[in-house]
Each structure stands twice: as C-alpha cells, then as structure tokens.
Amino acid sequence: MTGQRTHADRTDTEATIAVEDISVSFGDLDVLEDVSLSVASGEFLGLVGPNGAGKTTLARAINGVFEPAGGTVRLDGTPVADLGPRGVSRRVATVPQDTSVSFAFTVEDVVRMGRTPYRGRTDLTGDEADRKAVDRALERTEMVALRDRPITAVSGGERQRAFVARALAQDTPALVLDEPTASLDINHQVRVLELVADLVAGGKTAIAAIHDLDLAARYCDRLALLADGDVQAVGDPETVLTDEHLQPAFDTRTAVTPDAVTGTPSVTAIAEPRRDRDAQVHVLGNGATAARVITTLWQAGFEVTAGPLPSGDAALSVAEELGVEAIAVPPLSSPDEAALEAAREHCRSAAATVLADPVVGPDSTVLDLAESSARPILVETRPPTERNHAGPDARACYRDLESRALTASIHGLVPAIAEATSPQAVPADD
Ligand SMILES: Nc1ncnc2c1ncn2[C@@H]1O[C@H](COP(=O)(O)OP(=O)(O)OP(=O)(O)O)[C@@H](O)[C@H]1O
C-alpha cells in the first residue's frame, strides 16, 4: 500500500536553523560549550575547524541524533526536540561523515531510504513521486549507472555520492552535510559543492562541515570556525579565513592569499622557520614565483625583504601574512624613485638578492636594482621568452644578468645562497 500523504507531511520551502547556547560533553570532555549559530533560509554555511573541534557533534545536534545537555536547536523556530524523528527528517536531510554500510543494499535502495519519512511503515517501494525523487537524485549525483550495484561494491567516493543522493531524495528544505567531499576526486568535490550551492540558490538551507578551507571559501556564503568548544569566528570567508583566526585554531602559521583562478581565499599552512640564519635576503620579482621564494626563504629562517611589489600581487599578500618587510607600490605603474631607492638599499644590505622570474629589458627596473646587489641569484620557473621584452636590447640585458648571477631552483635556493656568500655569513643546511 502506498503511504498516504497529508497536508502535514509536506515540508515548508523555507528553513532556518538556529543553534542557541548548546553544550555537549562526553564524560569529562566538554566538546561544545554554549555554542550559538544561525543559518538563514537560502544560506550555505560552512563549518570549519581542526580535528575534534566538534563539527560532527554539532551536525548531530542539529539533525536531532542526540539532545544536547544544554541549549536548544530550532528548525524554523520549532525546537528539534519537539519535532520527533519523522518531523526532523522531513525538514533536514543528512549526509553523514561515516557512510559505511554492512548490508548489501543496492545504491538505489540506499537512495530510496531518503523517502522513508514520507512513506507508511509497510510501503517498501513507494509511489510515483518517490520513484521520481529517487531517479532525479541519482541523476543529479551522476549515480544512475550504478543504481543496481550493491552499496558494498562501490568505491568510497561513489558511496559518498549515493548518500548525497539519499539526502536529495529526502527533499527537505535543509541539508546537513558532514564532510561531503572527503572521499571525492577533485572533479566530484566541485560537482557536489556546486550542486549544494545550486540547491541553496533555489531556496534550500545548507550547513556543511568541510575540512578543505579553500573549497569552503569558494562555495559557502558564510563560514563558522569552531575550535576549543566554541565558535571562534563567523562571517564571510574573507573575514573568517585570516591567520589571526586560523593560527590559534589550527596551531599552525598560515598564509591566506586570493586563489589565482577563483579569487576566493586560499589557505596554506606554513611550518615555522626551522632555524634563525641571521642573514637578510632581498627578493625581486612578483607573482606566484616570488610568493614561493619568499615563503621558502622565510621558512629557512632568513630575514626576508621584498619589493617593489604592486598592491594586490600574490607575493605582497604572502609577505604581509608572514610579516616580511615589503615595499608596496600602486599597481600598473612604475615604482617611484623613493620605492626604488628603498629597494636599492635592501639589495645593498642583503647577503644576497633573489630575482624571481624577473622581467628583464631596457625599461625594466630589475637590472638597475640587481646592480646594487653583490650577489644576485636568478630563479626561473618559466622560459625568459614567455615573460620578457623581445628584441636585441632585451636579449643583451638578459645575457648580462645571466653572466653575473648564480642560477638556482626554488628547492636549491638555500645552498645557492650559501655558495654565493661566505659560509660564515649564511650557514647552509646540515
Ligand atoms: N560518542 C563519543 N564518545 C566520546 N567522545 C566522543 C564521542 N563522539 C565524539 N567524541 C569526541 O568529541 C570530540 C569532537 O568530536 P567530533 O567528531 O564532533 O569532532 P569533529 O570536529 O567532527 O572532528 P573531525 O574533523 O576529526 O571529523 C572529539 O574529541 C571526539 O573524540
């Protein structure tokens, strides 16, 4: 018999999630302490934070798996505790972190489980609406070809997509996803998050625990950083993903720069310098290569200076994140005399000057600045023809620079600096 639908069965198209002062402990361990958070209808909130911060615990409190010791979770204003399991599962669908299944249900069976909140107890197959919802969910997660496969015989990533499909088939106004992209390849990571973002654009509300901070920044409207039992920061990704917030939460130094393709924040964890080399190295050049050179030298323990660097440049962002002294100049204009003189001064005082993929030509300032350095070191990751001025003058300038500079790869920079300077001034790695 097909389960009878009543008006009360229908879900609202809107859903707000409000977490009010919830506290959860496991024995002596206080995992969440008076945590408050709200997700507006039609919003995608990313939960980020270190291992063990309580993201799964918070997700479980939202979908009513357990009741917190203190505080209330409300779905559209109604406490979860008052909705009952069926009421909750008509409002919130969950993609769990652990998708292991011991019974050999087919993928389609698993997806059909998403329709359980709408069916009668004895209705095992569902009606036309259930079948359509299952078909659509399989299509949207690209799982149609695997629908008859036992769930125990698909890959971890395919299983994860089957659980995303189950949540879609549940057709709820809110989604709670715990690490929905953890086992997925880069293509499916992006597709699943695009799908969630699309659903949110269509009016659903979503909250997802996501370890990959770059993906979280790219797809979520807001992020909440959970650590030490509480929300440490909440807001748009640019506000939350700063070294000031991330370093204490993750216990590591980070550099946050705009992603070269998406423009959204990209976070790189950076190990603290291994030793203090007590020697200054100046970096000339800009863009991604200069950013990598600055980071490598900073991690190796040099006192790094850099510039001139145009505002908005990736190398300037990295320098600022690491506290590296950098000469900033306005973008798309030649550095003025004051900036050039400051850079010359750095080149003169530095133990070595590293030229990172320099643009060399009669009009470029790099030769002028390199003149001030007794020990120029050339780092090139792209052929000069791709980045330099053309013409015989430029080629002559380039040959001149090559004849005076030591050449090194980014990985070989530290020994090259040791070679270019006296061993006493700059000790190489042991
Ligand atoms: N049932 C439980 N009994 C005892 N301790 C638990 C239980 N569930 C979780 N914990 C502990 O609570 C803390 C928070 O766990 P939770 O799974 O919520 O963290 P998380 O932020 O999701 O971590 P991860 O990023 O590693 O998935 C951890 O220290 C964990 O060991």
PDBQT file of the ligand as one rigid body, heavy atoms in Angstrom, charges set to zero:
ROOT
HETATM    1  N1  LIG A 501      30.445   9.164  21.331  1.00  0.00    +0.000 N 
HETATM    2  C1  LIG A 501      31.525   9.786  21.790  1.00  0.00    +0.000 A 
HETATM    3  N2  LIG A 501      32.058   9.445  22.973  1.00  0.00    +0.000 NA
HETATM    4  C2  LIG A 501      33.151  10.073  23.448  1.00  0.00    +0.000 A 
HETATM    5  N3  LIG A 501      33.786  11.088  22.837  1.00  0.00    +0.000 NA
HETATM    6  C3  LIG A 501      33.301  11.454  21.647  1.00  0.00    +0.000 A 
HETATM    7  C4  LIG A 501      32.148  10.845  21.060  1.00  0.00    +0.000 A 
HETATM    8  N4  LIG A 501      31.897  11.450  19.883  1.00  0.00    +0.000 NA
HETATM    9  C5  LIG A 501      32.850  12.387  19.726  1.00  0.00    +0.000 A 
HETATM   10  N5  LIG A 501      33.695  12.402  20.778  1.00  0.00    +0.000 N 
HETATM   11  C6  LIG A 501      34.814  13.322  20.973  1.00  0.00    +0.000 C 
HETATM   12  O1  LIG A 501      34.297  14.636  20.831  1.00  0.00    +0.000 OA
HETATM   13  C7  LIG A 501      35.237  15.464  20.178  1.00  0.00    +0.000 C 
HETATM   14  C8  LIG A 501      34.557  16.123  18.983  1.00  0.00    +0.000 C 
HETATM   15  O2  LIG A 501      34.310  15.124  18.015  1.00  0.00    +0.000 OA
HETATM   16  P1  LIG A 501      33.681  15.467  16.611  1.00  0.00    +0.000 P 
HETATM   17  O3  LIG A 501      33.588  14.200  15.844  1.00  0.00    +0.000 OA
HETATM   18  O4  LIG A 501      32.437  16.245  16.812  1.00  0.00    +0.000 OA
HETATM   19  O5  LIG A 501      34.809  16.425  16.002  1.00  0.00    +0.000 OA
HETATM   20  P2  LIG A 501      34.990  16.950  14.520  1.00  0.00    +0.000 P 
HETATM   21  O6  LIG A 501      35.224  18.416  14.594  1.00  0.00    +0.000 OA
HETATM   22  O7  LIG A 501      33.867  16.500  13.663  1.00  0.00    +0.000 OA
HETATM   23  O8  LIG A 501      36.342  16.229  14.120  1.00  0.00    +0.000 OA
HETATM   24  P3  LIG A 501      36.922  15.747  12.699  1.00  0.00    +0.000 P 
HETATM   25  O9  LIG A 501      37.342  16.995  11.976  1.00  0.00    +0.000 OA
HETATM   26  O10 LIG A 501      38.116  14.929  13.089  1.00  0.00    +0.000 OA
HETATM   27  O11 LIG A 501      35.867  14.972  11.982  1.00  0.00    +0.000 OA
HETATM   28  C9  LIG A 501      36.425  14.602  19.828  1.00  0.00    +0.000 C 
HETATM   29  O12 LIG A 501      37.433  14.799  20.801  1.00  0.00    +0.000 OA
HETATM   30  C10 LIG A 501      35.871  13.180  19.908  1.00  0.00    +0.000 C 
HETATM   31  O13 LIG A 501      36.883  12.274  20.269  1.00  0.00    +0.000 OA
ENDROOT
TORSDOF 0
